[in-house]
Amino acid sequence: MSAPRYQLASFVKIAFETPSDFSHFFGYYNYSPLSADGRSLLCHRVDFDGRDIKENDVAEVGWFGLKTGVWHLLGKTRAFNWQQGAMLQWLGPDFQKQVAYNDVEDNHFVTRIVSVDENPVRTLPYPVYGITPDGKQSITLEFERSYWCRAYHYESVRNPKWNVPVPLEDGVFLVDIESGVRRRIISLQQVMDFDRQECFDEKSHWIEHIMLNPSGKRFAFYHRFGQGHEFQTRVLTAGLDGRSIFLCPGWTDNQCSHLGWKNDKEFVLFSYKKALVGRIHAVVQKRRGVGQRVLRYWRQFMKPWVPQRVRTGLMVNTSYQLFQDCYGPIGRYSKGRLSTDGHPSFTSDGRFMLTDTYADRDGNRHLLLYDTRSEKLYELGRFYSPFNNCGYRCDLHPRFSRDEQSVIIDTAHSGKHQVLMLEIKWNLLGCTPA
């Protein structure tokens, strides 16, 4: 391997790294694993790696004391995957005394609420997804459905009831954290009927990737539909009561992936749109004769010599598109590596966007910071990963600490999933979050 295992910018240093005796990971990029007081780091711990998760696999959940490096076990779970973990998160409004995570009980998904100090466990009869900042409510999905569609799989519950194209009971739900009562606020059928298209027919439909805005008053979610590994995506937003639904325009021309709220009214969405060469390629693929011979020549003799970023630029137009909620697109970020898909989030003032990339041709994932005011793009570091293009891949999934002085990532540069906390020396950048 010619590339280093990892490389950091001069204004970045390692503040904490999980030990190598186990594999550690946190999960998705829209929750911070660091407590509000900056003393405790949440993560999952497993004694296996480099493979898909199996039905009876168990992960420990707990936290590391950053000063002592001591591991504190909070519980165990079977409701997890490599990408999202067990939806492990600090519970507001203080984000340092209680922790929530999903588990399995009697072949159903549930939520465990655990106190960090005394460890009494309270169980809610439904799983959580995105908990509001006040810690009182959670937007959530029907997790049992995820095993039967393209959504991130949770292997521990396999209820065949959900193995149908459009389950009538599916949708978006609101869970009361105190009482455990759940009610459906948006049905899957309601989502399908919102600006319904002929292409919806005879397809499987599901909902993914709920993400609350900073205040927790509105949320975004994905409506996906398709057959097999081919699917399309619509991105919608709604109020916490399920009303005032907004459909992001342009979905028929753009394929979209990751979303990040910039503030309560704006969010970015990474989008792909076929460029001229891409549109020609799609047409030629469907035809025989000269077109097929040209494609074979391209794949055999030209493609290996053309850099990946150039090939991508010829085939598709990519960028982080900026949307105003309930209105539509208002701009885009596409400088340098921002034309590569990643997992975006923002500082509380909305000035700096933190994101990453998938593995380049050398197996390195790039950690990026974009100043939306000066339009400067900084590479915080690059991290080699042996786990790519598989169910156990290790995305960086970068997240700010609550004081925005540090960035926490998942990384496999050591050959195992580990959690790394990086301190940013903002003074060397000549700028700082407000």
Number of C-alpha atoms within 10 A of each C-alpha: 7 5 12 12 17 17 16 15 13 12 14 19 16 14 14 17 18 22 13 12 10 15 20 29 27 29 29 23 23 22 22 24 28 28 22 18 12 15 14 22 25 25 26 27 24 16 12 16 16 17 12 15 20 12 13 11 17 20 22 18 25 20 24 20 14 18 9 8 15 13 19 16 15 21 16 19 21 24 30 26 22 24 22 19 22 29 23 27 27 27 23 17 14 14 20 21 16 20 24 26 26 26 27 20 15 7 12 17 22 20 26 25 20 21 17 18 10 10 14 11 15 12 18 23 17 24 29 31 26 24 26 22 20 13 19 15 22 22 27 23 24 20 22 23 24 21 19 20 22 21 15 18 22 25 19 24 22 17 13 11 10 19 16 13 16 17 17 11 12 21 20 21 22 24 24 18 21 11 11 16 13 19 11 19 16 18 18 19 16 11 21 18 11 12 8 11 9 6 10 15 12 12 15 20 25 28 26 22 20 19 23 27 23 16 12 19 14 23 24 24 19 23 18 21 25 20 14 10 7 8 14 18 19 21 22 20 23 21 16 19 14 17 12 11 17 17 22 19 15 15 16 10 11 19 17 23 18 15 26 25 25 24 17 16 14 19 23 25 25 26 24 22 19 20 16 13 14 18 13 13 16 13 11 17 11 9 10 9 8 10 15 15 11 11 15 13 11 12 10 10 10 11 14 10 9 11 10 13 14 9 14 17 16 14 20 18 17 24 24 27 20 21 21 17 21 16 13 16 18 11 13 17 19 16 14 11 19 21 20 22 21 27 25 27 26 23 20 16 10 18 17 22 21 23 26 26 22 21 21 15 9 12 19 23 25 22 26 21 20 20 17 13 9 9 13 12 17 15 17 21 21 24 22 24 26 17 22 16 10 10 16 17 21 29 26 30 26 28 27 25 22 19 13 17 14 21 23 26 26 26 26 25 21 14 16 21 29 24 26 21 24 22 19 21 16 15 9 11 11 7 10 16 14 9
